Amino acid sequence: MLEKLGVMLCGHGSRDTDAVREFAVLSEHLKKRLPQYPVEFGYLEFATPIIRTGLDALKANGVTRVLAVPGMLFAAGHAKNDIPSVLNTYAATNNLRIDYGKELGIDPKMMRAAADRVEEALALFKSDVPKHETLLVVVGRGASDPDANSNVSKVTRLLWEGFGFGWAETAYSGVTFPLVEPALEHAARLGYRRIIVFPYFLFTGILVDRIYDATDAAAARHPEIEFIKAPYLNDHPAVIDTFVERVEQILTGENFMNCQMCKYRTQVLGFEAEVGAAQESHHHHVEGIGTSEAKGPFELASLPHAHSHHDHDHHHHDHTHAPYPHADHPLGPKSMKK
């Protein structure tokens, strides 16, 4: 039987219609870049089509082998656990081969995209403030996976050193610490004349809105500092290039995630109890429940190889997880809530 390949782009999903639309646009870019394959996309939760719908479409199109990639920046619970669980279940019940690729990760192309977004912000807000008097704050989504969180810090360092800024800090939109608001207050006390806030996010959404709102609030509290809001990554050409490479790496066998510091495979400081946790998805009860324009009190978390568990308090789900060990950190997700 002749093998027919298809590509499945797996996203998290959002209640924000703009975020869902931007992800759909990304799939259109992949269709243009990969015309030799049928390309479908789907979400874990809060939006349609769900991942199973995309897989159904590929199967109906005669696809016998699916090349699935997570539409996520770093590997935390969603990419390591939830998406593989959905894919494995579908593969087993539909007699379909599904090969899973790696996340975007730390990649020179992704750093080029990030640098371009920071450059765009600097170009729009021309001033006489030199780079050595500028502080960069990179904001990641935040996860209960310390390895994924550490990757955001690496992005920060690479941009800091690459641009030659005076200082840089890393913050997170949820789940871990420091959150954006305390991080900006800390940054404002360091004495720099300009602060650039860069959300290292693929798409817009509730969290990006909150990051920009927190930046505006900090600017109002500190009028002596010039605050600049850099745009998020979105469909930068280098991001598209990275997704295409991740699909191609499945075929060349270069699609392995970095498992050396995975809390599900090795004992990582503070997360020792999560080694070997069962692989299961926690999103079946919210698959495709709908997207709205609402920007209410909803807090997404992380991004996420093919093993286990993560914290989901931010979704207000009724299932249980291993507790995040630093949930009560003074700069973290519980204590700073209003």
Summary of the structure (lengths in Angstrom):
residues: 338
radius of gyration: 19.8
end to end distance: 59.9
largest distance: 69.1
contacts: 1204
relative contact order: 0.19
helix: 39%
strand: 14%
